Amino acid sequence: MRILQGELRGKKWIVGSSDHGCWLGSYEFEKQILLTKMIKQSTNFFDIGAHVGFYTLLASHLVKDNGNVFAFEPFPRNIEYLEKHLMANGIQNVTLFKAAVSDHTGVATFQEGPSSSTGQISERGNLAIELASLDDLFFKGAVPLPDYLKIDVEGAEFSVLTGARQILTRGRPTIFLATHGTKAHFKCLSLLQSLGYTCHPLDHTRDIGSCDELVATKEIVQI
């Protein structure tokens, strides 16, 4: 059916592929508004932990035809739905990497979670997946420098950032980061600040130490 409201209103969506808020258009509404406000046309957006493609579709719409979206997702069930969403909406500006982003290139095992959005890299997993480092992909010429990174990877966020240290040093991408756990949160904060980033809580009612979603920029911005 078609998404009922928000920036993606009218786009086609498969009911049951994810949270019902996606087709209702209310999914993570505050984050939707923030991305819509901040993402500019003709830019490069990396969707790391793309799941079934809600933010991939949103970014594709926002960067327009002259922009590019690079979506990273390792779980086959999610990849299938993501590809169907891209095809159903005739989207041409998305490149899909069927891999999890980490601090190195290789292979790992993936453990399914209670829902399709909560799986994670784990030694207890029984699904073999590909790993990719953003720095490796950049130096191989497989991806450009990003303008925006959306990272939601169920606990592997520090590895994602570590494997992107060079592109974060060379470029100035804005980062929309979900952290999972206090230890991971403060490790990510420390790394980003060491690279010249200023971090803001996405939720204005919380402070940077207690939030679990943040926006990191190399410029002072109002969010």
C-alpha positions in Angstrom: 0.0 0.0 0.0 1.0 3.7 -0.1 2.5 5.5 2.9 -0.1 7.7 4.4 1.8 10.8 5.7 5.1 12.5 6.0 7.8 13.2 3.4 7.3 9.7 1.9 3.5 10.1 1.5 2.4 8.2 -1.5 5.4 5.9 -1.8 4.7 2.2 -2.0 5.4 0.0 1.1 4.9 -3.6 1.9 2.7 -4.0 5.0 4.3 -6.4 7.5 7.8 -5.8 6.3 8.5 -3.7 9.4 6.9 -1.5 12.1 3.4 -0.4 11.1 4.5 3.1 11.7 6.4 2.9 8.4 3.3 2.6 6.2 1.4 5.0 8.5 4.2 7.5 8.0 4.7 8.0 11.7 7.8 5.9 12.2 10.5 7.7 14.3 8.7 10.9 13.3 11.1 13.3 15.0 14.1 11.7 13.2 12.2 11.9 9.9 11.7 15.7 10.4 15.3 16.2 11.3 16.6 14.4 8.3 14.2 16.2 6.1 15.5 19.5 7.5 19.2 18.7 7.2 19.7 16.5 4.1 20.3 18.5 0.9 19.9 17.7 -2.7 22.8 16.3 -4.8 24.6 14.7 -1.8 25.8 11.3 -0.8 23.9 9.5 2.0 25.0 6.2 3.6 22.3 4.2 5.3 24.2 1.8 7.6 21.9 -0.8 9.0 19.3 -0.1 6.3 16.8 -2.8 7.5 14.0 -2.9 4.9 14.7 0.6 3.5 12.5 3.2 5.2 15.4 5.7 5.6 16.9 4.5 2.3 13.6 5.6 0.6 13.6 8.9 2.6 17.2 9.7 1.7 16.6 8.8 -1.9 13.7 11.2 -2.0 15.7 14.0 -0.3 18.9 13.9 -2.3 16.9 13.8 -5.6 18.1 12.3 -8.9 21.5 14.0 -8.7 22.3 12.6 -5.3 23.2 9.0 -4.3 22.3 6.7 -1.5 24.4 3.7 -0.4 22.5 1.2 1.7 24.2 -1.4 3.8 22.2 -4.4 5.1 23.4 -8.0 5.9 20.3 -9.9 6.7 18.8 -11.7 3.7 15.1 -11.3 4.8 15.6 -7.5 5.1 17.5 -7.3 1.8 14.6 -9.0 0.0 12.1 -6.4 1.3 14.5 -3.5 0.7 15.0 -4.6 -2.9 11.2 -4.9 -3.4 10.7 -1.4 -1.9 13.3 0.0 -4.3 11.7 -1.7 -7.3 8.1 -0.9 -6.4 9.0 2.8 -6.2 11.2 2.9 -9.3 14.2 4.1 -7.4 17.4 4.4 -9.4 19.8 6.4 -7.1 20.4 3.7 -4.5 23.4 1.3 -4.4 22.9 -1.7 -2.1 25.7 -3.5 -0.3 24.7 -6.8 1.1 27.0 -6.6 4.0 27.4 -5.4 7.6 29.7 -2.4 8.1 32.5 -3.0 10.6 36.1 -2.0 11.3 37.5 -4.4 8.7 36.6 -6.3 5.6 35.9 -10.0 6.0 33.2 -12.4 7.2 31.4 -12.8 10.5 28.4 -14.6 11.9 25.0 -13.0 12.4 22.5 -13.8 15.1 18.8 -13.1 14.5 17.0 -11.1 17.1 13.4 -11.2 18.4 12.5 -8.9 15.4 14.0 -8.3 12.0 15.4 -5.0 13.2 17.4 -6.4 16.2 19.7 -9.0 14.7 23.4 -8.4 15.3 27.0 -9.6 14.6 27.7 -12.3 17.2 29.9 -15.4 17.7 26.7 -17.2 18.7 25.1 -16.5 15.3 24.6 -19.2 12.6 24.3 -17.0 9.5 27.6 -16.1 7.7 27.6 -12.6 6.4 30.1 -10.3 4.6 31.8 -7.4 6.5 32.9 -4.2 4.9 34.9 -1.3 6.2 33.9 2.2 4.9 37.6 3.2 4.6 38.3 0.1 2.6 35.4 0.7 0.2 36.4 4.4 -0.2 40.1 3.6 -1.0 39.0 1.0 -3.5 36.8 3.6 -5.2 33.6 1.7 -4.4 32.0 4.6 -2.6 32.6 8.4 -2.5 33.1 10.5 0.6 29.7 10.6 2.3 27.9 13.8 3.2 25.7 12.0 5.7 25.9 8.7 7.6 22.9 7.2 9.3 24.1 4.4 11.6 21.8 2.0 13.5 23.6 -1.3 13.9 22.5 -2.9 17.2 25.7 -2.5 19.1 28.4 -2.5 16.3 28.4 1.3 16.0 31.9 1.8 17.4 33.3 -0.7 14.9 31.6 1.2 12.1 33.1 4.5 13.2 36.6 2.9 13.7 36.5 1.5 10.2 35.5 4.9 8.9 38.2 6.9 10.7 39.9 8.0 7.4 36.8 9.2 5.7 35.7 11.0 8.9 39.1 12.7 9.0 39.2 13.6 5.3 35.5 14.6 5.0 32.9 16.4 7.1 29.8 14.1 7.0 27.0 14.7 9.3 26.3 11.6 11.4 22.9 10.4 12.7 23.9 7.7 15.2 21.9 5.3 17.4 23.9 3.8 20.2 23.2 0.6 22.1 24.4 0.6 25.7 26.2 3.1 27.9 29.7 1.8 27.2 29.3 1.9 23.4 27.7 5.4 23.7 30.7 6.9 25.5 33.2 5.1 23.3 31.5 6.6 20.2 31.3 10.0 21.8 35.0 10.0 22.6 36.0 8.9 19.1 33.8 11.5 17.4 35.0 14.3 19.6 38.7 13.3 19.0 37.9 13.7 15.2 36.6 17.2 15.7 32.9 16.4 15.9 30.4 18.2 18.1 27.6 15.9 19.3 24.0 16.8 20.1 21.2 14.6 21.4 18.5 14.0 18.8 15.9 14.2 21.5 16.0 17.7 22.9 14.6 16.5 26.3 17.7 14.6 27.1 21.4 15.4 27.5 24.3 14.0 25.4 25.3 11.6 28.2 21.9 9.9 28.6 20.5 9.9 25.0 20.7 6.9 22.8 20.5 8.8 19.5 22.7 11.7 18.6 23.7 14.0 15.7 27.4 14.6 15.2 28.6 17.5 13.0 31.9 19.4 12.3 29.9 22.6 12.2 27.8 24.4 14.8 24.2 23.8 13.7 20.7 24.2 15.1 18.8 20.9 15.3 
